[in-house]
Amino acid sequence: MTEPVETEDTTEIATPEPPVVYGVHKGMWGSGPGDVSGYGGIARPVVRHRHSQRPYGEWYDKVADRLAELVPGLPDAASTDRGEFTLYVPKDRLKEVVRAARDDAFLRFETCTSVSGIHYPDEPGAEFHVVYTLLSMTHNRRMRLEVATSEADPVIDSVTDVYPHTNWHERETWDMFGIVFTGHPALTRILMPDDWVGHPQRKDYPLGGIPVEFKGAKVPPPDERRSY
């Protein structure tokens, strides 16, 4: 009997792209020389949006594949960091993705539980990110969609016609970050007064030295308040 001949495996293995380092986080709280916690010598690279490599595991691959079937050309970009499944979606494909995620029987993400803004001033052309948390009550699954847009054009399509209850979430994201949701039925402030200047959760928003705006304020009767 002849011995089996070992052959060289020429299968190409995809090399993951190296993560982008946006800076260095110093100290326990990132506060630089003012850190009095005793951990001022710590220096860690600031790495965001780590893309995972397939197989993602659990049900993640099947959901990503199904969305790719329903939305042709959708980039295969996802993260499974800390047990959270995140799909990175171009902003011009967002409406297609959320509609498919809601309506397809295999996916059936019936609701969007939150819309959250993030400001990354050190990411040129992608300073603002919006994260949508979708929940499938049918399949007991959670999935996040992350969309990026620029500070020069902070505009993303509203998903209120797919998930009506995101009305208030998108208003809060606009109020705090200044991200405009095209197609929203009434994109007005929801936390700050109507005449407030600026968006308080932007990283460039000034801290301190802001005069108290509510002292002596008067609340108009209901029939004189704004209407939509």
Secondary structure as GFF3:
##gff-version 3
##sequence-region A 1 228
A	DSSP	beta_strand	21	26	.	.	.	ID=ss1
A	DSSP	three_ten_helix	32	34	.	.	.	ID=ss2
A	DSSP	beta_strand	43	47	.	.	.	ID=ss3
A	DSSP	alpha_helix	60	70	.	.	.	ID=ss4
A	DSSP	beta_strand	78	79	.	.	.	ID=ss5
A	DSSP	three_ten_helix	81	83	.	.	.	ID=ss6
A	DSSP	beta_strand	86	88	.	.	.	ID=ss7
A	DSSP	three_ten_helix	91	93	.	.	.	ID=ss8
A	DSSP	alpha_helix	94	103	.	.	.	ID=ss9
A	DSSP	beta_strand	111	119	.	.	.	ID=ss10
A	DSSP	beta_strand	128	136	.	.	.	ID=ss11
A	DSSP	beta_strand	141	149	.	.	.	ID=ss12
A	DSSP	beta_strand	155	157	.	.	.	ID=ss13
A	DSSP	alpha_helix	166	177	.	.	.	ID=ss14
A	DSSP	beta_strand	180	182	.	.	.	ID=ss15
A	DSSP	three_ten_helix	222	224	.	.	.	ID=ss16
###
